[in-house]
């Protein structure tokens, strides 16, 4: 019986040594991962260009672009008078763009309406895209409302400041 016990102990000891050797070899293995990654140069440039197609009354201050802001001033003397022009929005960068939200419009009044659409009259919406080197033409129109009555006409000159914000993000 003692002989069997010694034999079993020797076999167990040999198996333990083999197991420890295999385990050490597995834990001692080195894996090497080598690679090269290059982040290419990109640019972000959404700009307004080419103010055109002015129609309606003559502007007091013609539309002009400064950076990403377009400004103009116009006097509308009679109901139905309007001023309209187009401006191109161009993606001159290397990344596609999209609108993060629908355009925000400020400066409406009970006497004057302001609208900004694409040149074909389509509504500008959230997630509209502007691909690299793509140009979309926007139409801006300001109009003295025609549905006014003698009681709702402005009692004196009514001036409004109109602003639209188009926020583009990487698309």
C-alpha positions as CSV (number, residue, x, y, z in Angstrom):
1,X,0.0,0.0,0.0
2,X,2.8,2.3,0.8
3,X,4.3,1.4,-2.6
4,X,1.1,2.5,-4.4
5,X,1.0,5.7,-2.4
6,X,4.6,6.5,-3.4
7,X,3.8,5.7,-7.1
8,X,0.8,7.9,-7.1
9,X,2.7,10.7,-5.3
10,X,5.5,10.5,-8.0
11,X,3.0,10.6,-10.8
12,X,1.2,13.6,-9.2
13,X,4.5,15.4,-8.7
14,X,5.5,14.8,-12.3
15,X,2.1,16.0,-13.6
16,X,2.4,19.1,-11.3
17,X,5.8,20.0,-12.7
18,X,4.6,19.5,-16.3
19,X,1.5,21.6,-15.5
20,X,3.6,24.4,-13.9
21,X,6.0,24.4,-16.9
22,X,3.2,24.6,-19.5
23,X,1.5,27.4,-17.4
24,X,4.7,29.4,-17.1
25,X,5.3,29.0,-20.9
26,X,1.7,30.3,-21.5
27,X,2.1,33.2,-19.2
28,X,5.5,34.0,-20.5
29,X,4.5,34.4,-24.1
30,X,5.0,37.9,-25.6
31,X,2.7,39.2,-28.3
32,X,3.9,42.1,-30.4
33,X,1.5,44.3,-32.4
34,X,3.1,46.8,-34.7
35,X,1.3,49.3,-36.9
36,X,1.3,52.8,-38.3
37,X,-1.6,55.2,-38.3
38,X,-1.7,58.6,-40.0
39,X,-4.4,61.2,-39.4
40,X,-4.6,63.1,-42.6
41,X,-4.9,66.9,-42.7
42,X,-8.5,68.1,-42.8
43,X,-10.1,71.5,-42.9
44,X,-13.5,73.0,-41.9
45,X,-14.7,75.9,-44.0
46,X,-18.4,76.7,-44.6
47,X,-18.7,80.0,-46.3
48,X,-21.2,82.3,-47.9
49,X,-20.5,83.6,-51.4
50,X,-22.1,85.2,-54.4
51,X,-25.0,87.5,-53.3
52,X,-27.2,87.8,-56.4
53,X,-30.7,88.1,-57.9
54,X,-31.7,91.2,-56.0
55,X,-35.3,92.1,-56.8
56,X,-38.1,94.2,-55.3
57,X,-37.3,97.6,-53.7
58,X,-33.8,99.1,-53.6
59,X,-31.9,98.2,-50.5
60,X,-30.8,101.0,-48.2
61,X,-27.7,98.9,-47.5
62,X,-26.8,96.2,-50.1
63,X,-26.2,92.7,-48.7
64,X,-22.6,92.1,-47.7
65,X,-20.7,89.2,-46.2
66,X,-18.3,89.5,-43.3
67,X,-17.0,86.1,-42.2
68,X,-20.0,84.0,-41.7
69,X,-22.4,86.9,-41.3
70,X,-24.5,88.5,-44.0
71,X,-26.1,91.9,-43.3
72,X,-28.4,94.3,-45.2
73,X,-30.9,97.0,-44.6
74,X,-34.0,97.8,-46.6
75,X,-37.0,100.3,-46.3
76,X,-40.4,98.9,-47.2
77,X,-42.8,101.8,-47.8
78,X,-46.1,100.2,-48.7
79,X,-47.8,96.9,-48.1
80,X,-46.7,94.4,-50.7
81,X,-43.2,95.9,-51.0
82,X,-40.5,93.3,-50.8
83,X,-36.8,92.8,-51.1
84,X,-35.3,89.4,-52.2
85,X,-31.8,88.1,-53.0
86,X,-29.9,84.8,-53.1
87,X,-26.7,83.8,-51.5
88,X,-24.6,80.7,-52.0
89,X,-23.5,78.5,-49.0
90,X,-20.3,76.5,-50.0
91,X,-18.4,73.7,-48.3
92,X,-14.8,74.6,-49.1
93,X,-13.4,72.2,-46.4
94,X,-12.5,68.6,-46.6
95,X,-15.2,67.2,-44.3
96,X,-18.9,66.8,-45.2
97,X,-21.3,69.0,-43.2
98,X,-24.9,68.9,-42.1
99,X,-27.2,71.2,-40.2
100,X,-27.4,70.4,-36.5
101,X,-30.8,71.9,-36.2
102,X,-33.5,73.7,-38.2
103,X,-32.5,77.3,-38.8
104,X,-33.4,79.7,-36.0
105,X,-35.1,82.9,-37.1
106,X,-35.4,86.1,-35.1
107,X,-36.8,89.5,-35.9
108,X,-40.3,88.8,-37.3
109,X,-43.0,91.4,-36.7
110,X,-46.7,91.9,-37.2
111,X,-45.9,94.1,-40.2
112,X,-43.0,92.3,-41.9
113,X,-42.3,88.7,-42.8
114,X,-38.8,87.2,-43.4
115,X,-38.2,83.9,-45.0
116,X,-35.1,81.9,-45.8
117,X,-35.4,78.8,-48.0
118,X,-33.4,77.1,-50.7
119,X,-33.6,78.9,-54.0
120,X,-36.2,76.5,-55.3
121,X,-38.5,77.4,-52.3
122,X,-37.7,74.1,-50.4
123,X,-37.7,74.4,-46.6
124,X,-34.2,74.3,-44.9
125,X,-34.3,71.4,-42.3
126,X,-32.2,69.8,-39.6
127,X,-29.8,67.2,-41.0
128,X,-29.7,68.7,-44.5
129,X,-26.2,67.9,-45.8
130,X,-23.5,69.9,-47.6
131,X,-21.0,67.6,-49.2
132,X,-17.4,68.6,-49.7
133,X,-17.1,71.2,-52.5
134,X,-20.9,71.4,-52.7
135,X,-22.8,74.7,-53.0
136,X,-26.4,75.3,-52.1
137,X,-28.2,78.6,-52.9
138,X,-30.4,80.2,-50.3
139,X,-33.2,82.7,-51.0
140,X,-33.8,85.5,-48.5
141,X,-37.0,87.5,-48.7
142,X,-38.4,90.3,-46.6
143,X,-41.9,91.6,-47.3
144,X,-44.3,94.2,-45.9
145,X,-47.4,92.2,-45.2
146,X,-50.4,92.8,-47.5
147,X,-53.2,91.5,-45.2
148,X,-53.0,94.6,-42.9
149,X,-56.1,96.8,-42.4
150,X,-56.2,100.5,-41.6
151,X,-56.4,99.6,-37.9
152,X,-53.4,97.2,-38.1
153,X,-51.0,99.4,-40.1
154,X,-48.0,100.6,-38.1
155,X,-48.7,104.0,-36.5
156,X,-45.1,105.1,-37.1
157,X,-42.1,103.6,-38.8
158,X,-41.7,100.0,-37.6
159,X,-38.1,98.7,-37.8
160,X,-37.1,95.0,-37.3
161,X,-33.8,93.4,-37.2
162,X,-33.8,90.0,-38.8
163,X,-31.4,87.2,-38.1
164,X,-31.1,83.6,-39.2
165,X,-28.6,81.1,-37.7
166,X,-27.6,78.1,-39.8
167,X,-25.4,75.8,-37.6
168,X,-23.3,73.3,-39.6
169,X,-21.6,70.3,-37.9
170,X,-19.4,67.5,-39.3
171,X,-21.7,65.3,-41.2
